[in-house]
Amino acid sequence: SEFDPEKYLIAVTKKGTIKKTDLAQFDTNRKSGLIAINLKDGDEVIAAVNAQKNADAVMITRSGMSIRFALDSVPAQGRASAGVKGINLAADDVCVLGCTLQNSEQILLFSDCGYAKRVPGAMLDPQGRAGKGVKCFAFNKNGSNGTRLAAVSLVPAEGATIRVSQKMSPATELEAAEILMQNKTAKGMPMVLALLDDVVTEAEVTLVNTARIVKHPL
């Protein structure tokens, strides 16, 4: 088999569930689709990635909470299982990013009001799975820098272009290096003008030299 026994399929849902399944369970010649996760009512998959056994996972929510934990703490399950809790969400919050994370990588965070920052992966300390997490974006009480995260992406340390879309204004292109590196408790810097309801709706990350585009609309 070409499936690596040290690799898994990781699925993350908007309600904060994470599921780890041995890739060998998808080694089949069936022409019809396969069940990959048993979703609860109202839930949906927001990310599905291949991951090494010893990797770390990171999950980030719309309100700016984040959690990082070892994938070893996620039990491997069969294809038809529902997964386990990755992050303990507030009642009105949802998960908007789920991926693996290395210390050399960075998280790009864009608020609906056009404020943005990059957070080094090394600043997101590992925690126990299923906790509430910690703030990775601080919103002002008056909403001047936004009220929610509108786009969240994993970016490399260098070599990425960001195309920011808004509800009405033309898209803005930025180099990732133009967006200030800040710590978890920082409030971001204004990178696009988002007045009234002309909010940020998406940020496409184009990786230089690979032509790979990562889209994270929320």
Buried (B, 14 or more C-beta within 10 A) or exposed (E): EEEEEEBBBBBBBBBBBBBBBBBEBEEEEEEEEEEBBBBEEEBEBBBBBEBEBEBBBBBBBBBBBBBBBBBEBBEEBEBEBEBBBBBBBEEEBBBBBBBBBEEEBBBBBBBBBBBBBBBBBEBBEBBEBBBEBBEBBBBEEEEEBBBBBBBBBBBBBEBBBBBBBBEEBEBBEBEBBEBEBBEBEBBBBBBBEBEEEBBBBBBBBBBEEEEEEBEBEB
